[in-house]
Amino acid sequence: MNSNQFDAIVVGSGISGGWAAKELCEKGLKTLVLERGRQVEHLKDYPTMTSAPWDMPHRNQIPLEDKRENPVVNRCYAYKEDTQHFFVKDSEHPYVQTKPFDWVRGYQVGGKSLIWARQTQRWSKYDFEGPARDGFAVDWPIRYEDIAPWYSYVERFVGISGNYDGLDTLPDGEFLPAWEMNCVEKEIQKRILDAYGDRKFVIGRCAHLTQPKEVHLAQGRGQCMARNQCYRGCPFGGYFSSNSSTLPTAAKTGNLTLRPDSVVHSLIWDEEKNKVTGVRVIDRVTQEAKEYFANVIFLNAACLNTNLILMNSQSNRFPNGLGNDSGLLGKYIAFHNYRGTLSAGFEGFEDGYYYGRRPTAVMLPNFRNVKKQDTDFLRGYMTFYSAGRSGWGGARDLPFGAEFKEANSVPGPWSVFMMMQGETIPKESNQVRLSADQKDAWGIPQLEIDVAYDENDEKLLADFLQQGEEMLTKAGCINIRKSDSKQSPGLDIHEMGGVRMGRDPKTSLLNGFNQMHLAPNVFVTDGAAMTSTGTQNPSITYMALTARAVDYAVKELKKGNIK
Ligand SMILES: Cc1cc2nc3c(=O)[nH]c(=O)nc-3n(C[C@H](O)[C@H](O)[C@H](O)COP(=O)(O)OP(=O)(O)OC[C@H]3O[C@@H](n4cnc5c(N)ncnc54)[C@H](O)[C@@H]3O)c2cc1C
C-alpha cells in the first residue's frame, strides 16, 4: 500500500488536470496523476507536426470506412488525417444516446488540451450574476471579484494574446500583444459600431505566444508562427497545452508521478473513516485492478467522465453516487449553442491582404439580457466573425507554366463568416446516467446521455440569425446567407454541469471552492462544476477555478480541516 500512497491524486491530465497537477506539485504535495489514455510527450509524440499535405496518404482526408464507423467524431471539424490520433473513435468508446449527442473526446496525456481551439475569454460579472438575476439554475457561490486574481494568475503562465478593450461585458486580462484584424474586418467593425453605438467587436483572445515572456521560455515554449496547424501539436510550443506547459512544470518539482493507461473506475469511500481514501483503477492495457490512496483528490476527467466516475462511486453511505444525497448528480447539464452561422461577400479592398494564418477571430461579447431581461428568451450569445480572401487556385483552365502560377497567386474576392456561441439554460431534464446494462471494455457502465435543445435555444438562435443579418447588412456585406446547422448538442465540445457549484448542499454538490459538500477532500474543477455556461469559451475559467481550488485545498490541509 505504501507505494500506492500519495498526498494528492488528480484524475485526468487535460487542461484542468494539468493545472491541478502543477499547482499541487509546486505546493510540495507528492501528486499522482491518473490518465486513462496513452502517454503523449511534447514534441516526441506529435507525428504529423511538420507534415506536408503530400506526406499524408489521403491528403488529410478521412477515409469513408472510418467515417461510417465513427460518425460522431467525424462531425468534429478538427478531426482529420493529421489529427485523428488525438481523438477518441466512437467505435472504441461507445456511449448511449438517449437523444442525439455528439460526445467528442481526447483520451491521452494532455487530453483535449492538444486539440482545443485555444479561445480564452474571461467571464464578466454579469455572467456570474445571471442565474440569480434571471431566476434559473442556482446562484453561483462566487462572483467575478473572487476569480479575477486567478484569471490573472493563469493567464500570465499560459500566455494569452489580446487587446485591452475596456469592455465591462468582456473584462481585459493579462495580455501578450494582440493579433491584428485585417482591413475588411476593421471596416466591418467600424461600420457596426457607427450603426449601433454600443456593439464593439474586438480581436479574439487566445492562448498563443505572440511575444513569449521569460515565464514561457522557461517552459521551453516559443513564439507562435501563425501556422494554425495547432491540432497536430506545436513544434514551437506556440499554444498552450498540458503537454507543453503545466505537466513538464509539475514534473520539474520532483513531486509528480504520472500514470498513463490508468482508467479510474470510482472513488473509494471508507465506511469506517467516513471519507474518501483513494481511487480504484483498471489498467487500460492489462485490465489489472489497482487502488491508489491520498488525502485529497481532484477530479478533472472532463465534465461527463467526472459525472460518470462520481455516479459509479457507490457505497453504503452513498448508494446513488458520491456526495449525491440531493439526487442532483448528473443533472442540469448544459452546453453551448453553435447552430447559427452566416456567410456573406464584401466588395472592395482588392489591394488589401494579410499575413499568416491567424489563430483567432473577431468577437462581440453578448449584448442580450446582459443587465436586465429585454427579450422573450433567457440569456444571450457571443458573436464571432472573420473575413478572408477566397478564390485561390481558380485559374484551372490555363496551361501549366509561369502564366498558370501567376494567375493562381492572385487572391480572390473577400468573404465574411459569422457564427454564434449561445448560452444554454441548465435544466434538470438535461442529464446523464449510468447505463443499467451496457458496459465498456473495462467493465465500467457506459454513460447514457439525455440532453436536448429547448424552446429557449430556438428563440436565441432565431435572434442571432436575425441580428447577424442586420449587422452584416449595416456593414455593407452582400449575398448574406443564414444557416442553421441543426447539429446535435455536444458538437460544441463545451459540455458543463452535473456536479454544480452552489451555496446549499440541497441544491448543489460543490461549494464555492469546488469542494464536495459531503466529501470535503474531493474537489471537482472541470466543466462538471459549472453552474451555468456563460457565452465564453470555458477552459480559461476551468483553469482559474482549478488554481484557486488547489490554493484553498492546500491551506485547508495545512489547517487540518481536510484529513
Ligand atoms: C476541437 C475543439 C475545439 C475546442 N475549442 C476550445 C476553445 O477555443 N476554447 C475553450 O475554452 N475550449 C475549447 N474546447 C474545449 C476544451 O478542449 C475543453 O474545455 C477542455 O479540454 C476541458 O478540460 P478538462 O481538463 O476538463 O478535460 P480534457 O482536456 O478533456 O482532459 C480530461 C482528461 O481526463 C482523462 N480521463 C477521462 N476519463 C478518465 C478516467 N476514468 N480515468 C482517468 N482519466 C480519465 C481523459 O483521457 C483526458 O485526458 C475545444 C475542444 C475541442 C475538441
The ligand as an SDF file (V2000), in Angstrom:
LIG
                    3D

 53 58  0  0  0  0  0  0  0  0999 V2000
  -11.9060   20.8810  -31.4930 C   0  0  0  0  0  0  0  0  0  0  0  0
  -12.0490   21.5140  -30.1330 C   0  0  0  0  0  0  0  0  0  0  0  0
  -12.0320   22.8940  -30.0130 C   0  0  0  0  0  0  0  0  0  0  0  0
  -12.1380   23.4820  -28.7500 C   0  0  0  0  0  0  0  0  0  0  0  0
  -12.0010   24.8320  -28.6430 N   0  0  0  0  0  0  0  0  0  0  0  0
  -11.9910   25.4220  -27.4300 C   0  0  0  0  0  0  0  0  0  0  0  0
  -11.7000   26.8050  -27.2970 C   0  0  0  0  0  0  0  0  0  0  0  0
  -11.4210   27.5060  -28.2710 O   0  0  0  0  0  0  0  0  0  0  0  0
  -11.7300   27.3470  -26.0670 N   0  0  0  0  0  0  0  0  0  0  0  0
  -12.0500   26.6230  -24.9670 C   0  0  0  0  0  0  0  0  0  0  0  0
  -12.0900   27.1850  -23.8820 O   0  0  0  0  0  0  0  0  0  0  0  0
  -12.2980   25.2960  -25.0600 N   0  0  0  0  0  0  0  0  0  0  0  0
  -12.2720   24.6810  -26.2610 C   0  0  0  0  0  0  0  0  0  0  0  0
  -12.5030   23.3390  -26.3750 N   0  0  0  0  0  0  0  0  0  0  0  0
  -12.8870   22.6030  -25.1710 C   0  0  0  0  0  0  0  0  0  0  0  0
  -11.6790   22.2480  -24.3230 C   0  0  0  0  0  0  0  0  0  0  0  0
  -10.8870   21.3230  -25.0000 O   0  0  0  0  0  0  0  0  0  0  0  0
  -12.1610   21.6730  -23.0030 C   0  0  0  0  0  0  0  0  0  0  0  0
  -12.9880   22.6260  -22.3590 O   0  0  0  0  0  0  0  0  0  0  0  0
  -11.0200   21.3420  -22.0650 C   0  0  0  0  0  0  0  0  0  0  0  0
  -10.0790   20.4770  -22.6520 O   0  0  0  0  0  0  0  0  0  0  0  0
  -11.5690   20.7260  -20.7990 C   0  0  0  0  0  0  0  0  0  0  0  0
  -10.5120   20.4480  -19.9290 O   0  0  0  0  0  0  0  0  0  0  0  0
  -10.6280   19.1980  -18.9850 P   0  0  0  0  0  0  0  0  0  0  0  0
   -9.3950   19.1200  -18.1820 O   0  0  0  0  0  0  0  0  0  0  0  0
  -11.9190   19.2790  -18.2660 O   0  0  0  0  0  0  0  0  0  0  0  0
  -10.7940   17.9610  -19.9700 O   0  0  0  0  0  0  0  0  0  0  0  0
   -9.7730   17.3080  -21.0120 P   0  0  0  0  0  0  0  0  0  0  0  0
   -8.8250   18.3010  -21.5260 O   0  0  0  0  0  0  0  0  0  0  0  0
  -10.6170   16.5760  -21.9820 O   0  0  0  0  0  0  0  0  0  0  0  0
   -8.9790   16.2580  -20.1090 O   0  0  0  0  0  0  0  0  0  0  0  0
   -9.6400   15.2060  -19.4550 C   0  0  0  0  0  0  0  0  0  0  0  0
   -8.6680   14.0580  -19.3040 C   0  0  0  0  0  0  0  0  0  0  0  0
   -9.2180   13.0920  -18.4170 O   0  0  0  0  0  0  0  0  0  0  0  0
   -8.9560   11.7960  -18.9320 C   0  0  0  0  0  0  0  0  0  0  0  0
   -9.9520   10.8680  -18.3840 N   0  0  0  0  0  0  0  0  0  0  0  0
  -11.2610   10.7840  -18.6960 C   0  0  0  0  0  0  0  0  0  0  0  0
  -11.8510    9.8020  -18.0030 N   0  0  0  0  0  0  0  0  0  0  0  0
  -10.8940    9.2470  -17.2120 C   0  0  0  0  0  0  0  0  0  0  0  0
  -10.8760    8.1830  -16.2820 C   0  0  0  0  0  0  0  0  0  0  0  0
  -11.9920    7.4830  -15.9890 N   0  0  0  0  0  0  0  0  0  0  0  0
   -9.7060    7.8680  -15.6830 N   0  0  0  0  0  0  0  0  0  0  0  0
   -8.5620    8.5680  -15.9570 C   0  0  0  0  0  0  0  0  0  0  0  0
   -8.5240    9.5680  -16.8440 N   0  0  0  0  0  0  0  0  0  0  0  0
   -9.6780    9.9270  -17.4590 C   0  0  0  0  0  0  0  0  0  0  0  0
   -9.0470   11.9740  -20.4330 C   0  0  0  0  0  0  0  0  0  0  0  0
   -8.3790   10.9370  -21.1090 O   0  0  0  0  0  0  0  0  0  0  0  0
   -8.3860   13.3390  -20.6200 C   0  0  0  0  0  0  0  0  0  0  0  0
   -7.0010   13.2290  -20.8020 O   0  0  0  0  0  0  0  0  0  0  0  0
  -12.3580   22.6860  -27.5980 C   0  0  0  0  0  0  0  0  0  0  0  0
  -12.3610   21.2990  -27.7370 C   0  0  0  0  0  0  0  0  0  0  0  0
  -12.1800   20.7070  -28.9810 C   0  0  0  0  0  0  0  0  0  0  0  0
  -12.1210   19.2090  -29.1030 C   0  0  0  0  0  0  0  0  0  0  0  0
  1  2  1  0
  2  3  1  0
  2 52  2  0
  3  4  2  0
  4  5  1  0
  4 50  1  0
  5  6  2  0
  6  7  1  0
  6 13  1  0
  7  8  2  0
  7  9  1  0
  9 10  1  0
 10 11  2  0
 10 12  1  0
 12 13  2  0
 13 14  1  0
 14 15  1  0
 14 50  1  0
 15 16  1  0
 16 17  1  0
 16 18  1  0
 18 19  1  0
 18 20  1  0
 20 21  1  0
 20 22  1  0
 22 23  1  0
 23 24  1  0
 24 25  2  0
 24 26  1  0
 24 27  1  0
 27 28  1  0
 28 29  2  0
 28 30  1  0
 28 31  1  0
 31 32  1  0
 32 33  1  0
 33 34  1  0
 33 48  1  0
 34 35  1  0
 35 36  1  0
 35 46  1  0
 36 37  1  0
 36 45  1  0
 37 38  2  0
 38 39  1  0
 39 40  1  0
 39 45  2  0
 40 41  1  0
 40 42  2  0
 42 43  1  0
 43 44  2  0
 44 45  1  0
 46 47  1  0
 46 48  1  0
 48 49  1  0
 50 51  2  0
 51 52  1  0
 52 53  1  0
M  END
$$$$
